[in-house]
């Protein structure tokens, strides 16, 4: 049996699509509002009011975010509710963690070294810590 190798460009397309969809301030504002609403989602009209966006512009951005897999649209009577699709965001987070050389989160492993190692990593990253360093 011959081993097949996946095309690296093909494997990156979902991440590229997500990055492209997020590369706009209005879309990030939309995601913030939808995330605040929680898993039940929020109606498009509420998003428009919250971010002060005209309906036609909002419709375009919601379509792009839905097409990229970041948002899910659920009809509810006369309204459409939008909710986050976390798997797309988790895939993007995993890709960025890999680029940054960070250990994958959510695997149940604690970083080796305890508090001292965390302080050293935080200092190296230029971050403030709660340990008074």
C-alpha positions as CSV (number, residue, x, y, z in Angstrom):
1,X,0.0,0.0,0.0
2,X,1.4,3.4,-1.0
3,X,1.5,6.2,1.5
4,X,-0.2,9.4,0.4
5,X,1.0,12.8,1.5
6,X,-1.5,15.6,1.8
7,X,-0.9,18.8,-0.1
8,X,0.3,21.3,2.6
9,X,-1.5,24.1,0.7
10,X,-4.8,22.2,0.8
11,X,-4.5,21.6,4.5
12,X,-4.0,25.4,5.1
13,X,-7.1,26.5,3.1
14,X,-9.6,26.4,6.1
15,X,-7.2,28.4,8.2
16,X,-6.6,30.9,5.4
17,X,-10.3,31.3,4.9
18,X,-10.9,31.9,8.6
19,X,-8.1,34.5,8.7
20,X,-9.4,36.3,5.6
21,X,-12.9,36.4,7.2
22,X,-11.5,37.9,10.4
23,X,-9.3,40.4,8.8
24,X,-11.8,43.3,9.1
25,X,-12.7,45.4,12.2
26,X,-16.5,45.2,11.7
27,X,-16.3,41.4,11.5
28,X,-14.3,41.3,14.8
29,X,-17.0,43.5,16.4
30,X,-19.6,41.1,15.1
31,X,-17.8,38.1,16.7
32,X,-17.4,40.0,20.0
33,X,-21.2,40.6,20.1
34,X,-22.0,37.0,19.1
35,X,-19.6,35.6,21.7
36,X,-21.3,37.8,24.4
37,X,-24.6,36.2,23.5
38,X,-23.4,32.7,24.2
39,X,-24.4,29.4,22.6
40,X,-28.0,30.5,22.0
41,X,-26.8,33.2,19.6
42,X,-28.1,36.6,18.8
43,X,-30.4,38.0,16.1
44,X,-28.9,40.0,13.3
45,X,-30.9,43.1,14.2
46,X,-29.4,43.1,17.7
47,X,-25.9,42.8,16.2
48,X,-26.6,45.7,13.9
49,X,-27.8,47.9,16.8
50,X,-24.9,46.9,19.0
51,X,-22.2,47.7,16.5
52,X,-24.1,50.5,14.7
53,X,-23.8,48.9,11.3
54,X,-26.3,49.3,8.4
55,X,-28.3,46.2,7.6
56,X,-26.9,45.8,4.1
57,X,-23.3,46.0,5.3
58,X,-24.0,43.7,8.2
59,X,-25.6,41.2,5.9
60,X,-22.5,41.1,3.8
61,X,-20.2,40.6,6.8
62,X,-22.5,37.9,8.3
63,X,-22.5,36.0,5.0
64,X,-18.6,36.1,4.9
65,X,-18.3,34.9,8.5
66,X,-20.8,32.1,7.9
67,X,-19.2,31.0,4.7
68,X,-15.8,30.8,6.4
69,X,-17.4,28.5,9.1
70,X,-16.9,30.9,12.0
71,X,-20.6,31.6,12.4
72,X,-23.7,29.4,12.2
73,X,-27.0,30.9,11.1
74,X,-30.2,29.4,12.6
75,X,-33.6,30.6,11.4
76,X,-36.0,31.3,14.3
77,X,-39.4,32.5,13.0
78,X,-38.8,35.8,11.2
79,X,-35.3,36.2,12.6
80,X,-32.0,34.6,12.0
81,X,-29.8,33.9,15.0
82,X,-26.1,33.8,14.7
83,X,-23.8,31.8,17.0
84,X,-20.1,31.0,17.0
85,X,-18.9,27.8,15.5
86,X,-16.1,27.0,17.9
87,X,-14.4,24.2,15.8
88,X,-13.3,26.8,13.2
89,X,-11.9,29.1,15.8
90,X,-10.2,26.2,17.7
91,X,-8.5,25.1,14.4
92,X,-7.3,28.7,13.9
93,X,-6.1,28.9,17.5
94,X,-4.2,25.6,17.2
95,X,-2.5,26.8,14.0
96,X,-1.4,30.1,15.7
97,X,-0.2,28.2,18.8
98,X,1.9,26.0,16.6
99,X,3.4,29.0,14.8
100,X,4.1,30.6,18.2
101,X,5.7,27.5,19.5
102,X,3.2,27.2,22.3
103,X,2.1,23.9,23.7
104,X,-1.4,22.9,22.4
105,X,-4.0,23.9,25.0
106,X,-6.8,21.7,26.1
107,X,-4.7,18.5,26.2
108,X,-4.7,18.1,30.0
109,X,-0.9,18.5,30.3
110,X,0.6,21.1,32.6
111,X,3.8,22.8,31.4
112,X,6.9,21.4,33.1
113,X,8.7,23.5,35.7
114,X,6.0,25.0,37.8
115,X,5.8,28.6,38.9
116,X,9.4,29.5,38.2
117,X,9.3,28.2,34.7
118,X,6.0,30.2,34.1
119,X,7.7,33.4,35.4
120,X,10.7,32.8,33.1
121,X,8.5,32.2,30.1
122,X,6.3,35.3,30.9
123,X,9.4,37.5,31.3
124,X,10.8,36.2,28.0
125,X,7.5,37.0,26.3
126,X,7.6,40.5,27.9
127,X,4.4,39.9,29.9
128,X,3.6,41.1,33.3
129,X,3.1,38.4,35.9
130,X,1.2,38.2,39.2
131,X,4.3,37.1,41.0
132,X,5.8,40.6,41.4
133,X,8.7,40.2,38.9
